[in-house]
Amino acid sequence: MHKLFLVLIFGSLPFWGIAQSIWIPAKPPGLSQELYQDSETGLKIAARQLSDKGLPFIDQKIDRFNLFFSYAKLQAPLDTVAKYMNLVFLYHPDFVCEYMFTTQYSGSEGKFVQGFIRRYDSTLYHNTRLRCAGLFASYDSVLIRQLDTIRAADQDIRGKLDAQGNPQFGGRNASANALWRQQLQRDSINQRKMEQIFFRYGYPGRQLVGSNHAGVLFSVLQHAPLSLQEKYLYLIQAAAEKDQLDQQSVAYLTDRIRMAKGLKQRYGTQLVFNPQKEALELYPIENMTGIDALRRSAGLGPLHEYLQQYGIKEIRKE
């Protein structure tokens, strides 16, 4: 997985030979040598990676945005910057709009991008705001409010459980056990709501509710019984194929289903609590050969980086 030289976002489209013809502008007056080199490197890496037809959607989005924003940083002509901005909007408008104009990313990075684009060209910035306002208006606001309620019911107690010791992961706190029973009741209600929404809308993805809400029902399904996970796996696969949901979702749900059925997982997404060691460990993987290539195809980072997040250094052997 490559380094992000700028900020994380957008763009998915066919490659048009950019790597063979990438243009690097001369260093503009007033731009530091460090920023110039970072932007130049960002252009080259983005162009090279976009030549990979198998590049996961998330990487395509990052690289497409890096092309646009690198050119803006290098003060390239407006036509060049607008070209890559237009391509970002064409393929993944939800990413650029939600990144810049919602609180999903706590505002700091989005405000930085806003400020930079405004300074680069005020008309380009104004047009961006108008296009995003139109996009937000196209979302189903009633469904978004319903998803907000569902997300709160799915996540609020789980956040408290993580702090108190989740019974799923060996926690023995009596208060946590009571919260867990309450969470299971909420999950049951959420699952009924989820099925009603699936019946009415199919999977409510980015086009209908935006990126910030596209993963809500996937989270509910992750916490559902095996019967529901198997029933709606096809819907998750279809949504991911159309880039209405992150590709990683298919990997996570596939592994959860296999684990629940006593089969080895494929993508290495699932961890289990070992009571003897009182620690998390990786649930056994079906085939470790080429696991990182398989994970990359699903938009996941290298396995060792994933495990490092949880302090796991050894892979459980079977």
C-alpha positions as CSV (number, residue, x, y, z in Angstrom):
1,M,0.0,0.0,0.0
2,H,1.5,3.3,-1.0
3,K,2.2,6.3,1.1
4,L,-0.3,9.2,1.0
5,F,1.6,12.3,0.1
6,L,-1.4,14.6,0.4
7,V,-4.8,13.9,1.8
8,L,-6.9,10.7,1.5
9,I,-9.7,10.8,-1.1
10,F,-11.2,10.0,-4.4
11,G,-11.3,9.0,-8.0
12,S,-11.9,5.9,-10.0
13,L,-11.6,5.7,-13.8
14,P,-9.9,3.9,-16.6
15,F,-6.2,4.6,-17.1
16,W,-5.4,6.7,-20.1
17,G,-1.6,6.3,-20.4
18,I,-0.9,8.9,-17.7
19,A,2.3,7.2,-16.6
20,Q,3.8,7.5,-20.0
21,S,3.0,11.2,-20.4
22,I,2.8,12.6,-16.9
23,W,3.8,16.3,-16.9
24,I,5.8,17.7,-14.0
25,P,5.5,21.5,-13.8
26,A,8.6,23.6,-13.0
27,K,9.0,24.7,-9.4
28,P,6.9,27.9,-9.0
29,P,8.3,30.9,-7.2
30,G,7.6,30.9,-3.5
31,L,7.0,27.1,-3.2
32,S,9.4,25.4,-0.8
33,Q,11.7,22.7,-2.3
34,E,10.3,20.2,0.2
35,L,6.7,20.8,-0.9
36,Y,7.7,20.8,-4.5
37,Q,9.5,17.4,-4.2
38,D,6.6,15.9,-2.2
39,S,4.1,17.0,-4.9
40,E,6.3,15.8,-7.7
41,T,6.7,12.4,-6.0
42,G,2.9,12.3,-5.5
43,L,2.3,12.9,-9.2
44,K,4.6,10.1,-10.2
45,I,3.4,7.5,-7.8
46,A,-0.3,8.3,-8.5
47,A,0.3,8.0,-12.3
48,R,2.2,4.8,-11.9
49,Q,-0.3,3.1,-9.7
50,L,-3.2,4.1,-11.9
51,S,-1.7,2.1,-14.7
52,D,-2.6,-1.0,-12.6
53,K,-6.0,-2.1,-14.0
54,G,-6.4,-4.2,-10.9
55,L,-5.9,-1.3,-8.5
56,P,-8.6,-1.4,-5.7
57,F,-11.2,1.3,-5.7
58,I,-9.8,2.9,-2.5
59,D,-6.4,3.3,-4.0
60,Q,-7.8,4.6,-7.2
61,K,-9.6,7.3,-5.2
62,I,-6.5,8.3,-3.4
63,D,-4.3,8.4,-6.5
64,R,-6.9,10.3,-8.6
65,F,-7.1,12.9,-5.9
66,N,-3.4,13.1,-5.5
67,L,-3.1,14.0,-9.2
68,F,-5.6,16.8,-8.9
69,F,-4.2,18.2,-5.6
70,S,-0.6,17.8,-6.6
71,Y,-1.1,19.9,-9.7
72,A,-2.9,22.5,-7.6
73,K,0.0,22.6,-5.1
74,L,2.4,23.0,-8.0
75,Q,0.3,25.9,-9.3
76,A,-0.3,24.3,-12.7
77,P,-2.5,26.1,-15.2
78,L,-6.2,26.1,-14.2
79,D,-7.2,23.9,-17.2
80,T,-4.9,21.1,-15.9
81,V,-6.2,21.4,-12.3
82,A,-9.8,21.6,-13.4
83,K,-9.4,18.6,-15.6
84,Y,-8.4,16.3,-12.7
85,M,-11.0,17.9,-10.4
86,N,-13.7,17.2,-13.0
87,L,-12.6,13.5,-13.3
88,V,-12.7,13.2,-9.5
89,F,-16.3,14.6,-9.5
90,L,-17.3,12.4,-12.4
91,Y,-16.4,9.1,-10.8
92,H,-16.5,9.8,-7.0
93,P,-18.2,13.1,-6.2
94,D,-19.3,11.9,-2.8
95,F,-15.7,11.6,-1.6
96,V,-14.6,15.1,-2.5
97,C,-17.8,16.7,-1.3
98,E,-18.1,14.8,2.0
99,Y,-14.4,15.3,2.7
100,M,-14.5,19.0,2.2
101,F,-17.9,20.0,3.4
102,T,-19.0,17.6,6.1
103,T,-17.8,16.9,9.7
104,Q,-17.1,13.2,8.8
105,Y,-13.3,13.9,8.9
106,S,-13.5,16.3,12.0
107,G,-13.3,19.2,9.6
108,S,-9.5,19.9,9.9
109,E,-8.3,18.2,6.7
110,G,-11.4,19.2,4.8
111,K,-11.0,22.9,5.8
112,F,-7.3,22.7,4.7
113,V,-8.4,21.5,1.2
114,Q,-11.1,24.2,1.1
115,G,-8.7,26.9,2.0
116,F,-6.0,25.8,-0.5
117,I,-8.5,25.5,-3.4
118,R,-10.0,28.9,-2.5
119,R,-6.5,30.5,-2.6
120,Y,-5.6,28.7,-5.8
121,D,-8.7,29.9,-7.7
122,S,-11.8,31.3,-6.1
123,T,-14.0,30.5,-9.0
124,L,-13.0,26.8,-8.9
125,Y,-13.7,26.8,-5.2
126,H,-17.1,28.4,-5.7
127,N,-18.1,25.9,-8.4
128,T,-17.0,23.1,-6.2
129,R,-19.3,24.3,-3.4
130,L,-22.2,24.5,-5.9
131,R,-21.6,21.0,-7.2
132,C,-21.5,19.6,-3.7
133,A,-24.6,21.4,-2.7
134,G,-26.4,19.7,-5.6
135,L,-25.0,16.3,-4.7
136,F,-26.1,16.6,-1.0
137,A,-29.6,17.7,-2.2
138,S,-29.9,14.4,-4.2
139,Y,-29.4,12.2,-1.1
140,D,-32.4,10.6,0.6
141,S,-32.5,12.7,3.7
142,V,-35.3,10.7,5.3
143,L,-33.3,7.5,4.9
144,I,-30.1,9.2,6.2
145,R,-31.9,10.2,9.4
146,Q,-33.1,6.6,9.8
147,L,-29.5,5.3,9.3
148,D,-28.2,7.8,11.9
149,T,-30.6,6.2,14.4
150,I,-29.6,2.7,13.4
151,R,-25.9,3.6,13.6
152,A,-26.3,5.0,17.1
153,A,-28.0,1.8,18.2
154,D,-25.3,-0.3,16.7
155,Q,-22.3,1.6,18.0
156,D,-23.0,3.6,21.1
157,I,-23.0,0.7,23.6
158,R,-20.2,-1.1,21.7
159,G,-18.0,2.0,22.3
160,K,-18.7,1.7,26.1
161,L,-18.0,-2.1,26.0
162,D,-14.5,-1.5,24.4
163,A,-13.7,0.7,27.4
164,Q,-15.1,-1.6,30.1
165,G,-14.0,-5.0,28.6
166,N,-16.1,-6.5,25.9
167,P,-17.5,-10.0,26.9
168,Q,-16.7,-11.0,23.3
169,F,-13.0,-10.6,24.0
170,G,-12.7,-12.0,27.4
171,G,-14.1,-9.1,29.5
172,R,-15.5,-10.1,32.9
173,N,-16.9,-6.8,34.0
174,A,-20.5,-7.3,35.3
175,S,-21.6,-3.9,34.0
176,A,-20.2,-4.8,30.6
177,N,-22.2,-8.1,30.6
178,A,-25.4,-6.2,31.3
179,L,-24.6,-3.7,28.5
180,W,-23.9,-6.6,26.1
181,R,-27.3,-8.1,26.8
182,Q,-28.8,-4.6,26.0
183,Q,-26.7,-4.5,22.8
184,L,-28.1,-7.8,21.6
185,Q,-31.6,-6.5,22.0
186,R,-30.7,-3.4,20.0
187,D,-29.1,-5.6,17.3
188,S,-32.3,-7.6,16.9
189,I,-34.3,-4.4,16.3
190,N,-31.7,-3.1,13.9
191,Q,-31.7,-6.3,11.9
192,R,-35.5,-6.0,11.4
193,K,-35.0,-2.4,10.2
194,M,-32.2,-3.5,8.0
195,E,-34.3,-6.1,6.2
196,Q,-37.1,-3.6,5.7
197,I,-34.7,-1.2,4.1
198,F,-33.1,-3.9,1.9
199,F,-36.6,-4.8,0.7
200,R,-37.5,-1.3,-0.2
201,Y,-34.2,0.1,-1.5
202,G,-31.8,-2.8,-2.1
203,Y,-28.5,-1.8,-0.6
204,P,-28.5,2.0,0.3
205,G,-25.0,2.9,-1.0
206,R,-23.1,6.0,-1.9
207,Q,-25.4,7.3,-4.6
208,L,-28.4,7.2,-2.3
209,V,-27.0,8.2,1.1
210,G,-23.3,9.2,0.5
211,S,-20.1,7.7,1.7
212,N,-20.6,8.6,5.3
213,H,-23.8,6.5,5.6
214,A,-23.0,3.8,3.0
215,G,-21.5,1.4,5.6
216,V,-24.2,1.6,8.3
217,L,-26.2,-1.4,7.3
218,F,-23.1,-3.4,6.5
219,S,-22.1,-2.9,10.2
220,V,-25.5,-4.1,11.3
221,L,-25.1,-7.2,9.0
222,Q,-21.7,-7.9,10.5
223,H,-23.3,-8.2,13.9
224,A,-26.2,-10.3,12.6
225,P,-26.7,-14.1,12.9
226,L,-25.1,-16.3,10.3
227,S,-28.5,-16.9,8.5
228,L,-28.9,-13.2,7.7
229,Q,-25.2,-12.8,6.7
230,E,-25.5,-15.7,4.2
231,K,-28.9,-14.4,3.0
232,Y,-27.5,-10.9,2.2
233,L,-23.9,-11.6,1.1
234,Y,-25.0,-11.3,-2.5
235,L,-26.3,-7.8,-1.8
236,I,-22.9,-6.7,-0.2
237,Q,-21.1,-8.2,-3.2
238,A,-23.2,-6.4,-5.7
239,A,-22.9,-3.1,-3.9
240,A,-19.1,-3.4,-3.7
241,E,-18.9,-4.3,-7.4
242,K,-20.8,-1.1,-8.2
243,D,-18.6,0.9,-5.8
244,Q,-21.6,1.7,-3.7
245,L,-19.8,0.2,-0.7
246,D,-16.2,-0.3,0.2
247,Q,-14.6,-3.5,-1.4
248,Q,-13.3,-4.5,2.1
249,S,-16.9,-5.2,3.1
250,V,-17.0,-8.4,1.0
251,A,-13.8,-9.7,2.6
252,Y,-14.9,-9.0,6.1
253,L,-18.4,-10.6,5.7
254,T,-16.9,-13.6,3.8
255,D,-14.5,-14.2,6.6
256,R,-17.2,-13.8,9.3
257,I,-19.4,-16.3,7.5
258,R,-16.6,-18.9,7.1
259,M,-15.6,-18.5,10.7
260,A,-19.2,-19.0,12.0
261,K,-19.3,-22.2,9.9
262,G,-16.1,-23.5,11.3
263,L,-14.1,-22.9,8.1
264,K,-10.8,-21.1,7.8
265,Q,-11.0,-17.5,6.7
266,R,-9.7,-16.2,3.4
267,Y,-8.6,-12.6,3.9
268,G,-7.3,-12.5,7.4
269,T,-9.8,-10.0,8.7
270,Q,-11.1,-11.9,11.8
271,L,-9.5,-12.0,15.2
272,V,-10.5,-14.3,18.1
273,F,-9.9,-14.1,21.8
274,N,-7.7,-16.8,23.3
275,P,-8.7,-17.3,26.9
276,Q,-5.6,-19.2,27.8
277,K,-3.3,-16.4,26.6
278,E,-5.9,-13.7,27.4
279,A,-5.1,-12.1,24.1
280,L,-6.4,-11.6,20.7
281,E,-5.0,-13.8,17.9
282,L,-5.6,-14.2,14.2
283,Y,-8.2,-16.8,13.3
284,P,-6.7,-19.5,11.0
285,I,-6.3,-18.6,7.3
286,E,-7.2,-21.0,4.5
287,N,-4.1,-20.2,2.4
288,M,-1.3,-18.0,3.5
289,T,0.4,-18.1,0.1
290,G,-0.2,-14.8,-1.6
291,I,-2.4,-13.5,1.3
292,D,-1.2,-9.9,0.9
293,A,-2.0,-10.0,-2.9
294,L,-5.5,-11.3,-2.1
295,R,-6.0,-8.6,0.6
296,R,-4.8,-5.9,-1.8
297,S,-7.4,-7.1,-4.4
298,A,-10.0,-6.5,-1.7
299,G,-8.7,-3.0,-0.7
300,L,-7.0,-4.2,2.4
301,G,-3.4,-3.5,3.6
302,P,-0.7,-6.0,4.3
303,L,-1.6,-8.6,6.9
304,H,1.3,-7.8,9.2
305,E,0.3,-4.1,9.3
306,Y,-3.2,-5.1,10.2
307,L,-2.0,-7.4,13.0
308,Q,0.3,-4.8,14.4
309,Q,-2.7,-2.6,15.2
310,Y,-3.7,-5.2,17.8
311,G,-0.3,-6.1,19.0
312,I,-0.3,-9.5,17.4
313,K,3.1,-10.7,16.4
314,E,2.6,-14.4,15.9
315,I,0.1,-16.2,13.5
316,R,-1.8,-19.0,15.0
317,K,-0.9,-22.3,13.5
318,E,-3.3,-25.1,12.8
